[in-house]
Amino acid sequence: SSELTQDPAVSVALGQTVRITCQADNLRTYYASWYQQKPGQAPVLVIYGKNNRPSGIPDRFSGSTSGNTASLTITGAQAEDEAAYYCNSRDYSGNHWVFGGGTKVTVL
Amino acid sequence: QVHLVESGGGVVQPGGSLRLSCAASGFTFSRDDMHWVRQVPGKGLEWVALIRYDGSNEFYADSVKGRFTVSRDNSKNTLYLQMNSLRAEDTAVYYCATKGDVVLPTAIYTKFDYWGQGALVTVSS
């Protein structure tokens, strides 16, 4: 089965830009999606596909894919963006879904 | 407004069984495939299972295959997860989520659109 690799933690100064990456082998077929999770809350979808934001997600969140790496970028990070972020995609079979280990974003 | 509410969590002994429910509202439940996802407290997310919109097909993570069964009752807008032969490592918050994948000619955008608030399952003697 496929694995999605994320850095465990990253920090960003308030108002600055941070990029979170997710490495996998089959992102050309199954584009990754990204989820924000704050302590004690359910995950929330923030980015899917090439660069699609669900309604209500601020436009400071953007996504991209290059080769086997998907990225989530927060441009002008806010205090409320401090959370864990998870990427997700399918494995090669297409019938199993896989989450990355998560990246804890700290806004300084 | 989409609303997913899990119930049925609790404490169970190793080897025991438990059934979770997920009550859905605010969308046409019978048209959507549904996922179960779990999260060990303080750890990451783990996909558990998917059931097709009409119950015609089910898929499971290797870690639960043969022990867990996902089902649905479209007349009641409810999703279920029957968990048997439970182990300590099954202790987690269990979420139900809608599958909203976008299928294009040359790619698939995978996504879990909406999530419930989760139900805690604790497997302990």
Contacts between the chains, C-beta under 8 A, distances in Angstrom:
chain1	res1	chain2	res2	distance
A	1	B	62	7.4
A	28	B	107	7.3
A	29	B	107	6.2
A	29	B	108	6.8
A	30	B	107	7.4
A	30	B	108	5.2
A	30	B	110	5.5
A	31	B	107	5.9
A	31	B	108	7.0
A	31	B	109	4.9
A	31	B	110	6.8
A	32	B	110	7.4
A	33	B	109	7.2
A	33	B	110	5.6
A	33	B	111	4.3
A	33	B	112	7.1
A	35	B	45	7.5
A	35	B	112	7.2
A	37	B	45	7.8
A	42	B	95	6.0
A	42	B	115	4.1
A	42	B	116	6.6
A	42	B	117	5.6
A	42	B	118	5.9
A	43	B	45	6.7
A	43	B	95	7.6
A	43	B	112	7.4
A	43	B	115	5.6
A	44	B	115	7.4
A	45	B	111	5.8
A	45	B	112	6.3
A	45	B	113	6.0
A	48	B	102	7.5
A	48	B	109	5.2
A	48	B	110	7.3
A	48	B	111	4.1
A	49	B	102	6.4
A	49	B	109	3.6
A	49	B	111	7.7
A	50	B	109	7.8
A	52	B	109	7.1
A	54	B	113	7.3
A	86	B	44	6.6
A	86	B	45	5.4
A	88	B	45	7.7
A	88	B	47	7.7
A	88	B	110	6.3
A	88	B	111	7.8
A	88	B	112	6.9
A	89	B	110	5.7
A	90	B	108	7.1
A	90	B	110	5.5
A	94	B	108	7.8
A	95	B	50	7.7
A	95	B	59	4.6
A	96	B	47	7.0
A	96	B	59	6.4
A	96	B	61	6.7
A	97	B	35	7.1
A	97	B	47	4.1
A	97	B	50	7.2
A	97	B	110	6.7
A	98	B	47	6.6
A	99	B	37	7.8
A	99	B	44	6.2
A	99	B	45	4.3
A	99	B	46	6.6
A	99	B	47	6.3
A	100	B	44	7.5
A	101	B	44	5.0
A	102	B	44	4.5
A	102	B	45	7.2
